[in-house]
Amino acid sequence: MQFAGNKLTQDDLRDVSKISRTKMYWVRLVMANWYGTALLLIVIWATAAGLVGQIHPNWRGVAAMWAVVVAIVLWSVYRTKRAQTWQLAQLNAILPDQVNLTTEGVKLDGPNGASGFVPWRNFKDWHEGQRVILVRRSDGNRAVILPIAHLSDVERAPVRQFLFSQIPTTK
């Protein structure tokens, strides 16, 4: 099986991120940004308590806190989008131009004539998303990304069957 033009789009990169997230991703994200989470909870509590009459807050102060929360969220979204754009450009620069799935392993033909081969025994599992299939290697966090967004469900079935025959331990 051959996959040519192995360059990703923003949607493909989002799908790769979803597939590769750990179970504790959201917990770690909240804990890493505990100050923002605490600020948001305080602002929500002050607003809700003020609206039901439990406290009499300074509404200008509450509005200022909401402005700070909105500014932090907008800045975070902007930085994340900018980082994703940079990450996508870096990833597309190193991705192979062609990926061939053979019975022996995965043959990669990269930019500037570079090539590589990885036998099936070096892969531990594979996961299918909406737009990509991520075939993860046993050593470290490396993987082969197969873009399948252009394939119909019927065309994806042989790819699934082939991968299952080579790496039967999918999750």
Z-matrix of the N, CA and C atoms (Angstrom, degrees):
N
C 1 1.443
C 2 1.521 1 108.04
N 3 1.281 2 114.45 1 139.45
C 4 1.455 3 118.88 2 -174.10
C 5 1.532 4 109.90 3 -124.71
N 6 1.343 5 115.01 4 134.67
C 7 1.457 6 122.22 5 176.30
C 8 1.523 7 106.95 6 -121.78
N 9 1.317 8 116.35 7 112.96
C 10 1.464 9 120.54 8 -178.02
C 11 1.523 10 110.03 9 -106.23
N 12 1.325 11 114.96 10 159.21
C 13 1.462 12 119.46 11 178.09
C 14 1.507 13 111.59 12 62.25
N 15 1.308 14 116.70 13 51.85
C 16 1.462 15 123.71 14 -171.85
C 17 1.532 16 111.53 15 -77.58
N 18 1.320 17 118.58 16 48.55
C 19 1.462 18 121.71 17 176.88
C 20 1.523 19 108.31 18 -102.05
N 21 1.314 20 115.33 19 139.84
C 22 1.461 21 120.90 20 -173.11
C 23 1.519 22 112.06 21 -97.68
N 24 1.330 23 115.05 22 156.22
C 25 1.456 24 122.71 23 172.34
C 26 1.529 25 108.26 24 -104.04
N 27 1.334 26 116.79 25 174.46
C 28 1.467 27 120.81 26 176.66
C 29 1.529 28 110.93 27 -59.32
N 30 1.338 29 116.84 28 -39.83
C 31 1.472 30 120.10 29 179.04
C 32 1.521 31 111.29 30 -65.08
N 33 1.341 32 117.10 31 -39.11
C 34 1.459 33 120.65 32 177.09
C 35 1.529 34 110.62 33 -62.94
N 36 1.331 35 116.16 34 -43.24
C 37 1.463 36 120.73 35 179.97
C 38 1.527 37 110.92 36 -63.22
N 39 1.345 38 117.59 37 -39.58
C 40 1.466 39 121.01 38 176.02
C 41 1.521 40 110.83 39 -61.82
N 42 1.329 41 116.63 40 -39.70
C 43 1.459 42 121.00 41 179.17
C 44 1.532 43 110.59 42 -66.08
N 45 1.328 44 117.42 43 -41.73
C 46 1.468 45 121.31 44 176.41
C 47 1.524 46 109.55 45 -60.37
N 48 1.334 47 116.96 46 -42.78
C 49 1.468 48 120.61 47 179.28
C 50 1.521 49 111.48 48 -62.26
N 51 1.323 50 116.93 49 -43.18
C 52 1.471 51 120.25 50 178.76
C 53 1.518 52 111.30 51 -61.24
N 54 1.326 53 115.91 52 -43.79
C 55 1.463 54 120.13 53 -177.33
C 56 1.526 55 110.58 54 -66.28
N 57 1.313 56 117.29 55 -39.61
C 58 1.464 57 120.23 56 -172.18
C 59 1.526 58 114.14 57 -89.23
N 60 1.323 59 118.54 58 -1.19
C 61 1.468 60 120.36 59 177.32
C 62 1.518 61 111.15 60 -67.35
N 63 1.326 62 114.75 61 141.96
C 64 1.458 63 119.45 62 175.73
C 65 1.530 64 109.47 63 -82.13
N 66 1.323 65 115.92 64 170.03
C 67 1.466 66 120.37 65 179.68
C 68 1.525 67 111.74 66 -65.27
N 69 1.311 68 116.70 67 -28.70
C 70 1.463 69 121.35 68 -177.01
C 71 1.533 70 112.82 69 -93.96
N 72 1.315 71 119.05 70 12.65
C 73 1.463 72 122.45 71 -175.24
C 74 1.533 73 112.30 72 -55.64
N 75 1.321 74 116.89 73 -52.59
C 76 1.473 75 120.16 74 -175.54
C 77 1.516 76 111.41 75 -68.24
N 78 1.331 77 117.65 76 -36.80
C 79 1.464 78 120.71 77 177.90
C 80 1.531 79 109.40 78 -63.05
N 81 1.322 80 116.38 79 -46.09
C 82 1.466 81 119.95 80 179.26
C 83 1.519 82 111.61 81 -64.87
N 84 1.326 83 117.29 82 -37.55
C 85 1.461 84 120.62 83 178.77
C 86 1.525 85 110.89 84 -62.68
N 87 1.319 86 116.94 85 -45.04
C 88 1.465 87 120.85 86 179.22
C 89 1.528 88 110.36 87 -66.11
N 90 1.327 89 116.69 88 -42.75
C 91 1.465 90 119.91 89 -178.50
C 92 1.530 91 111.74 90 -68.76
N 93 1.320 92 117.51 91 -33.21
C 94 1.462 93 120.35 92 178.62
C 95 1.525 94 110.62 93 -69.65
N 96 1.326 95 116.57 94 -25.94
C 97 1.463 96 122.08 95 179.54
C 98 1.523 97 109.65 96 -114.19
N 99 1.308 98 117.01 97 44.79
C 100 1.461 99 121.47 98 -174.67
C 101 1.527 100 112.05 99 -61.75
N 102 1.318 101 116.94 100 -33.43
C 103 1.466 102 119.15 101 -179.23
C 104 1.525 103 111.05 102 -66.46
N 105 1.320 104 116.66 103 -39.77
C 106 1.468 105 120.25 104 177.22
C 107 1.511 106 111.42 105 -68.11
N 108 1.332 107 116.08 106 -40.31
C 109 1.457 108 120.65 107 178.06
C 110 1.527 109 110.32 108 -63.95
N 111 1.340 110 116.82 109 -42.99
C 112 1.471 111 120.95 110 178.90
C 113 1.525 112 110.63 111 -63.23
N 114 1.331 113 116.56 112 -43.76
C 115 1.469 114 120.43 113 178.77
C 116 1.527 115 110.62 114 -61.20
N 117 1.312 116 116.43 115 -44.35
C 118 1.463 117 120.33 116 179.49
C 119 1.525 118 111.40 117 -62.33
N 120 1.329 119 117.47 118 -43.22
C 121 1.463 120 120.56 119 179.46
C 122 1.528 121 111.69 120 -65.07
N 123 1.319 122 117.70 121 -38.26
C 124 1.469 123 121.15 122 177.95
C 125 1.521 124 110.78 123 -65.13
N 126 1.323 125 116.20 124 -43.70
C 127 1.469 126 120.03 125 179.92
C 128 1.522 127 110.52 126 -65.69
N 129 1.335 128 117.72 127 -41.64
C 130 1.463 129 120.57 128 178.38
C 131 1.535 130 109.67 129 -63.59
N 132 1.342 131 116.74 130 -44.61
C 133 1.463 132 119.91 131 179.80
C 134 1.531 133 110.81 132 -61.90
N 135 1.339 134 117.63 133 -45.99
C 136 1.467 135 120.80 134 -178.34
C 137 1.526 136 110.86 135 -63.34
N 138 1.312 137 116.46 136 -40.19
C 139 1.465 138 119.81 137 179.95
C 140 1.527 139 110.63 138 -67.61
N 141 1.326 140 117.02 139 -48.09
C 142 1.462 141 120.32 140 -178.65
C 143 1.523 142 111.08 141 -64.27
N 144 1.340 143 117.77 142 -44.12
C 145 1.472 144 120.86 143 -179.80
C 146 1.523 145 110.76 144 -64.90
N 147 1.309 146 116.96 145 -36.38
C 148 1.469 147 120.23 146 177.54
C 149 1.515 148 112.13 147 -68.71
N 150 1.325 149 116.70 148 -39.25
C 151 1.462 150 119.97 149 -179.14
C 152 1.525 151 112.56 150 -68.30
N 153 1.322 152 118.30 151 -33.60
C 154 1.470 153 120.10 152 -179.95
C 155 1.523 154 111.85 153 -90.17
N 156 1.327 155 118.16 154 -3.00
C 157 1.452 156 122.12 155 174.87
C 158 1.511 157 116.22 156 88.34
N 159 1.313 158 119.45 157 10.32
C 160 1.464 159 121.19 158 178.42
C 161 1.525 160 111.45 159 -70.33
N 162 1.313 161 115.64 160 -35.41
C 163 1.470 162 120.86 161 177.37
C 164 1.522 163 108.09 162 -131.49
N 165 1.295 164 114.91 163 166.01
C 166 1.460 165 120.36 164 177.41
C 167 1.526 166 107.70 165 -120.54
N 168 1.349 167 115.73 166 84.07
C 169 1.454 168 118.59 167 -174.94
C 170 1.529 169 111.93 168 -77.41
N 171 1.291 170 114.67 169 163.93
C 172 1.454 171 121.75 170 170.01
C 173 1.527 172 105.29 171 -77.68
N 174 1.346 173 116.04 172 105.36
C 175 1.465 174 119.67 173 -173.73
C 176 1.521 175 112.42 174 -64.71
N 177 1.319 176 117.92 175 -28.57
C 178 1.469 177 119.66 176 175.63
C 179 1.530 178 109.88 177 -66.63
N 180 1.322 179 115.94 178 -39.27
C 181 1.465 180 119.84 179 177.10
C 182 1.523 181 112.10 180 -65.11
N 183 1.335 182 115.41 181 -41.38
C 184 1.466 183 119.90 182 177.91
C 185 1.528 184 109.73 183 -63.79
N 186 1.330 185 116.98 184 -42.32
C 187 1.465 186 120.57 185 178.01
C 188 1.531 187 110.68 186 -63.03
N 189 1.323 188 117.16 187 -38.56
C 190 1.468 189 120.47 188 177.50
C 191 1.529 190 110.54 189 -64.80
N 192 1.329 191 116.40 190 -40.25
C 193 1.467 192 118.90 191 177.99
C 194 1.532 193 110.91 192 -64.90
N 195 1.347 194 117.04 193 -40.16
C 196 1.466 195 120.02 194 176.37
C 197 1.523 196 110.28 195 -62.32
N 198 1.331 197 116.77 196 -38.36
C 199 1.471 198 120.11 197 178.13
C 200 1.529 199 110.55 198 -62.77
N 201 1.326 200 116.78 199 -40.70
C 202 1.477 201 120.55 200 178.24
C 203 1.528 202 109.98 201 -64.91
N 204 1.325 203 117.28 202 -44.06
C 205 1.463 204 120.71 203 179.17
C 206 1.528 205 110.46 204 -60.80
N 207 1.324 206 117.45 205 -46.34
C 208 1.468 207 120.95 206 179.65
C 209 1.526 208 110.51 207 -62.74
N 210 1.330 209 116.96 208 -41.65
C 211 1.471 210 120.12 209 179.03
C 212 1.526 211 111.02 210 -62.61
N 213 1.333 212 117.33 211 -41.94
C 214 1.468 213 120.47 212 178.48
C 215 1.523 214 110.81 213 -63.63
N 216 1.317 215 117.47 214 -42.45
C 217 1.462 216 121.12 215 179.68
C 218 1.522 217 110.35 216 -64.10
N 219 1.331 218 117.48 217 -45.90
C 220 1.463 219 120.59 218 179.69
C 221 1.529 220 111.26 219 -62.86
N 222 1.325 221 117.58 220 -41.91
C 223 1.462 222 121.06 221 178.24
C 224 1.541 223 110.57 222 -63.61
N 225 1.313 224 116.73 223 -40.77
C 226 1.468 225 120.21 224 178.84
C 227 1.526 226 111.63 225 -64.37
N 228 1.319 227 116.75 226 -42.74
C 229 1.463 228 120.64 227 178.38
C 230 1.528 229 110.10 228 -62.96
N 231 1.324 230 117.18 229 -44.12
C 232 1.465 231 121.24 230 179.54
C 233 1.529 232 110.95 231 -61.04
N 234 1.334 233 116.84 232 -47.56
C 235 1.465 234 120.05 233 -179.06
C 236 1.524 235 111.60 234 -64.81
N 237 1.328 236 117.01 235 -37.84
C 238 1.457 237 121.02 236 179.06
C 239 1.518 238 110.74 237 -65.21
N 240 1.328 239 117.45 238 -45.62
C 241 1.477 240 121.48 239 178.61
C 242 1.522 241 110.45 240 -60.91
N 243 1.326 242 116.42 241 -43.98
C 244 1.466 243 120.52 242 -179.71
C 245 1.528 244 110.61 243 -64.09
N 246 1.317 245 116.90 244 -41.78
C 247 1.466 246 120.99 245 178.65
C 248 1.525 247 111.12 246 -65.90
N 249 1.322 248 117.32 247 -38.78
C 250 1.460 249 120.74 248 179.12
C 251 1.521 250 111.29 249 -65.87
N 252 1.323 251 117.22 250 -38.85
C 253 1.458 252 120.95 251 177.76
C 254 1.520 253 110.59 252 -63.27
N 255 1.325 254 116.77 253 -44.31
C 256 1.460 255 121.27 254 178.62
C 257 1.527 256 110.23 255 -64.90
N 258 1.339 257 116.65 256 -44.00
C 259 1.461 258 121.57 257 -179.51
C 260 1.527 259 110.67 258 -62.10
N 261 1.321 260 117.60 259 -41.20
C 262 1.457 261 121.59 260 179.15
C 263 1.525 262 110.89 261 -63.77
N 264 1.318 263 117.48 262 -42.92
C 265 1.473 264 120.80 263 178.37
C 266 1.521 265 110.83 264 -62.51
N 267 1.338 266 117.24 265 -43.37
C 268 1.461 267 121.01 266 178.51
C 269 1.527 268 111.55 267 -64.96
N 270 1.302 269 116.93 268 -42.09
C 271 1.459 270 121.56 269 -179.40
C 272 1.526 271 111.19 270 -65.86
N 273 1.330 272 117.17 271 -45.80
C 274 1.457 273 120.81 272 179.93
C 275 1.524 274 112.20 273 -63.89
N 276 1.329 275 117.46 274 -27.89
C 277 1.468 276 120.43 275 178.86
C 278 1.527 277 111.75 276 -69.49
N 279 1.326 278 117.74 277 -28.36
C 280 1.466 279 119.73 278 -177.01
C 281 1.529 280 113.86 279 -105.36
N 282 1.330 281 117.61 280 -8.79
C 283 1.467 282 119.67 281 179.61
C 284 1.525 283 110.57 282 -67.37
N 285 1.334 284 116.34 283 147.09
C 286 1.469 285 118.92 284 177.79
C 287 1.525 286 111.15 285 -68.21
N 288 1.337 287 114.48 286 152.69
C 289 1.465 288 119.89 287 177.72
C 290 1.520 289 111.66 288 -75.67
N 291 1.333 290 115.02 289 -25.94
C 292 1.452 291 119.34 290 -177.63
C 293 1.524 292 109.21 291 -148.45
N 294 1.337 293 115.48 292 138.90
C 295 1.469 294 122.07 293 176.82
C 296 1.522 295 107.15 294 -123.43
N 297 1.327 296 115.65 295 125.27
C 298 1.462 297 121.56 296 177.79
C 299 1.520 298 109.09 297 -114.42
N 300 1.321 299 116.63 298 123.97
C 301 1.460 300 121.77 299 175.15
C 302 1.518 301 107.33 300 -94.66
N 303 1.328 302 116.67 301 115.07
C 304 1.459 303 121.85 302 178.72
C 305 1.521 304 108.63 303 -115.18
N 306 1.320 305 116.30 304 173.25
C 307 1.466 306 119.69 305 179.13
C 308 1.520 307 111.80 306 -69.40
N 309 1.328 308 117.68 307 -20.93
C 310 1.468 309 121.55 308 179.12
C 311 1.524 310 112.36 309 -86.85
N 312 1.331 311 117.35 310 -31.80
C 313 1.456 312 120.40 311 -177.20
C 314 1.518 313 111.54 312 168.65
N 315 1.332 314 115.06 313 -156.42
C 316 1.460 315 121.58 314 -177.93
C 317 1.522 316 108.42 315 -109.64
N 318 1.329 317 115.90 316 123.52
C 319 1.458 318 121.51 317 177.70
C 320 1.522 319 107.65 318 -103.22
N 321 1.334 320 116.14 319 126.99
C 322 1.456 321 122.14 320 -177.17
C 323 1.521 322 109.21 321 -114.27
N 324 1.328 323 116.73 322 126.34
C 325 1.464 324 122.47 323 174.82
C 326 1.513 325 107.22 324 -111.98
N 327 1.322 326 115.37 325 110.83
C 328 1.450 327 120.62 326 -172.51
C 329 1.507 328 114.21 327 -99.29
N 330 1.331 329 114.65 328 -174.81
C 331 1.457 330 120.30 329 178.84
C 332 1.531 331 111.07 330 -66.67
N 333 1.317 332 116.54 331 151.83
C 334 1.466 333 124.00 332 177.61
C 335 1.522 334 112.67 333 60.43
N 336 1.309 335 118.04 334 31.02
C 337 1.460 336 121.63 335 175.24
C 338 1.521 337 115.65 336 80.73
N 339 1.312 338 118.68 337 3.50
C 340 1.464 339 121.04 338 179.02
C 341 1.523 340 109.21 339 -70.04
N 342 1.326 341 115.69 340 146.67
C 343 1.462 342 119.23 341 177.12
C 344 1.520 343 109.01 342 -145.12
N 345 1.309 344 114.80 343 161.43
C 346 1.452 345 120.50 344 179.88
C 347 1.512 346 110.12 345 -156.29
N 348 1.324 347 114.53 346 162.98
C 349 1.450 348 120.44 347 178.54
C 350 1.520 349 108.63 348 -140.23
N 351 1.337 350 117.13 349 133.84
C 352 1.458 351 122.27 350 178.33
C 353 1.527 352 107.39 351 -127.66
N 354 1.346 353 117.72 352 117.18
C 355 1.469 354 119.74 353 178.59
C 356 1.531 355 111.58 354 -68.08
N 357 1.310 356 115.64 355 156.92
C 358 1.461 357 120.98 356 -176.66
C 359 1.520 358 112.71 357 -61.61
N 360 1.315 359 118.48 358 -28.14
C 361 1.469 360 120.46 359 -178.90
C 362 1.530 361 112.05 360 -65.48
N 363 1.336 362 117.63 361 -15.34
C 364 1.470 363 121.63 362 179.87
C 365 1.527 364 112.55 363 -89.26
N 366 1.325 365 118.10 364 3.43
C 367 1.461 366 122.00 365 178.56
C 368 1.523 367 108.85 366 -108.84
N 369 1.343 368 115.74 367 142.07
C 370 1.468 369 118.69 368 -179.16
C 371 1.521 370 113.29 369 -102.93
N 372 1.332 371 118.33 370 -35.09
C 373 1.454 372 120.09 371 -179.66
C 374 1.518 373 110.25 372 -164.95
N 375 1.323 374 115.17 373 176.48
C 376 1.460 375 120.91 374 176.31
C 377 1.523 376 108.30 375 -144.91
N 378 1.318 377 114.24 376 150.20
C 379 1.469 378 120.86 377 -179.09
C 380 1.523 379 108.45 378 -135.31
N 381 1.314 380 115.18 379 137.92
C 382 1.458 381 120.45 380 179.99
C 383 1.518 382 109.97 381 -104.91
N 384 1.320 383 115.62 382 131.95
C 385 1.454 384 122.19 383 173.55
C 386 1.513 385 109.64 384 -108.39
N 387 1.305 386 116.05 385 -164.59
C 388 1.465 387 120.74 386 178.33
C 389 1.527 388 111.68 387 -72.34
N 390 1.349 389 116.40 388 -34.19
C 391 1.466 390 120.98 389 -171.99
C 392 1.522 391 114.24 390 -120.59
N 393 1.331 392 117.96 391 -16.99
C 394 1.462 393 120.85 392 -176.62
C 395 1.527 394 110.66 393 -141.13
N 396 1.319 395 114.40 394 160.39
C 397 1.461 396 121.67 395 167.71
C 398 1.517 397 105.33 396 -115.50
N 399 1.316 398 116.11 397 129.07
C 400 1.454 399 122.80 398 -179.45
C 401 1.530 400 107.54 399 -106.56
N 402 1.336 401 115.88 400 114.45
C 403 1.461 402 121.50 401 178.98
C 404 1.523 403 106.24 402 -103.06
N 405 1.342 404 116.25 403 106.59
C 406 1.467 405 120.94 404 -171.69
C 407 1.522 406 111.68 405 -90.00
N 408 1.329 407 113.97 406 136.52
C 409 1.456 408 120.65 407 178.70
C 410 1.521 409 110.81 408 -83.78
N 411 1.315 410 115.76 409 158.29
C 412 1.464 411 121.66 410 -179.20
C 413 1.515 412 112.37 411 -71.84
N 414 1.317 413 116.95 412 -30.93
C 415 1.462 414 121.60 413 -175.15
C 416 1.526 415 111.08 414 -94.91
N 417 1.313 416 116.70 415 106.21
C 418 1.460 417 121.39 416 175.42
C 419 1.515 418 113.96 417 75.67
N 420 1.328 419 114.79 418 -154.05
C 421 1.463 420 121.94 419 -176.56
C 422 1.519 421 112.92 420 -100.58
N 423 1.300 422 118.11 421 24.03
C 424 1.456 423 120.44 422 -177.74
C 425 1.522 424 110.64 423 -86.02
N 426 1.337 425 115.08 424 151.37
C 427 1.459 426 120.36 425 -178.56
C 428 1.518 427 109.51 426 -155.04
N 429 1.308 428 114.74 427 162.00
C 430 1.462 429 122.37 428 172.00
C 431 1.520 430 106.16 429 -106.01
N 432 1.327 431 115.96 430 129.60
C 433 1.461 432 121.54 431 -178.18
C 434 1.522 433 108.60 432 -105.06
N 435 1.321 434 115.83 433 122.19
C 436 1.460 435 121.41 434 178.12
C 437 1.518 436 109.05 435 -109.43
N 438 1.339 437 118.60 436 110.17
C 439 1.462 438 119.52 437 178.54
C 440 1.529 439 110.62 438 -73.76
N 441 1.324 440 116.63 439 124.72
C 442 1.463 441 120.98 440 -177.24
C 443 1.525 442 111.99 441 -125.13
N 444 1.317 443 117.52 442 12.57
C 445 1.467 444 120.33 443 -176.94
C 446 1.530 445 111.51 444 -61.53
N 447 1.316 446 116.84 445 -31.62
C 448 1.460 447 120.72 446 -177.53
C 449 1.528 448 112.93 447 -81.47
N 450 1.326 449 117.45 448 -7.10
C 451 1.460 450 121.66 449 -178.94
C 452 1.530 451 110.99 450 -94.07
N 453 1.311 452 115.94 451 141.30
C 454 1.468 453 120.00 452 174.11
C 455 1.524 454 108.44 453 -77.09
N 456 1.333 455 116.25 454 170.68
C 457 1.460 456 120.37 455 -179.88
C 458 1.525 457 110.76 456 -62.33
N 459 1.316 458 117.61 457 -35.65
C 460 1.463 459 121.66 458 178.94
C 461 1.536 460 109.73 459 -66.74
N 462 1.326 461 117.37 460 -38.95
C 463 1.468 462 121.00 461 179.45
C 464 1.527 463 112.03 462 -73.64
N 465 1.314 464 117.19 463 -23.33
C 466 1.469 465 121.01 464 178.57
C 467 1.528 466 112.52 465 -78.03
N 468 1.333 467 117.40 466 -25.43
C 469 1.466 468 121.42 467 -176.03
C 470 1.530 469 112.87 468 -57.15
N 471 1.334 470 120.08 469 -45.91
C 472 1.475 471 118.38 470 178.47
C 473 1.535 472 112.61 471 -64.34
N 474 1.325 473 117.24 472 -32.12
C 475 1.470 474 120.50 473 177.87
C 476 1.526 475 108.83 474 -65.75
N 477 1.324 476 116.87 475 -45.68
C 478 1.468 477 121.22 476 177.84
C 479 1.528 478 110.93 477 -59.40
N 480 1.347 479 116.02 478 -47.98
C 481 1.461 480 120.12 479 -178.70
C 482 1.526 481 110.71 480 -61.28
N 483 1.326 482 117.24 481 -42.67
C 484 1.458 483 120.53 482 -179.72
C 485 1.527 484 110.74 483 -63.97
N 486 1.331 485 117.07 484 -46.29
C 487 1.461 486 120.06 485 179.63
C 488 1.528 487 110.76 486 -63.85
N 489 1.321 488 117.40 487 -39.96
C 490 1.459 489 120.27 488 179.00
C 491 1.525 490 111.12 489 -64.46
N 492 1.343 491 117.30 490 -35.37
C 493 1.462 492 119.78 491 178.66
C 494 1.531 493 111.75 492 -69.87
N 495 1.337 494 116.83 493 -27.52
C 496 1.465 495 120.41 494 -178.91
C 497 1.536 496 112.28 495 -92.33
N 498 1.329 497 116.69 496 -37.24
C 499 1.467 498 122.64 497 -178.57
C 500 1.525 499 107.34 498 -131.72
N 501 1.314 500 118.72 499 86.68
C 502 1.462 501 120.97 500 -172.44
C 503 1.519 502 115.98 501 -73.73
N 504 1.322 503 118.39 502 -7.01
C 505 1.469 504 119.72 503 -174.98
C 506 1.515 505 111.60 504 -97.48
N 507 1.324 506 119.02 505 73.62
C 508 1.459 507 121.99 506 174.82
C 509 1.516 508 108.85 507 -91.97
N 510 1.317 509 114.44 508 156.25
C 511 1.473 510 119.73 509 -179.49
C 512 1.497 511 109.25 510 -116.40
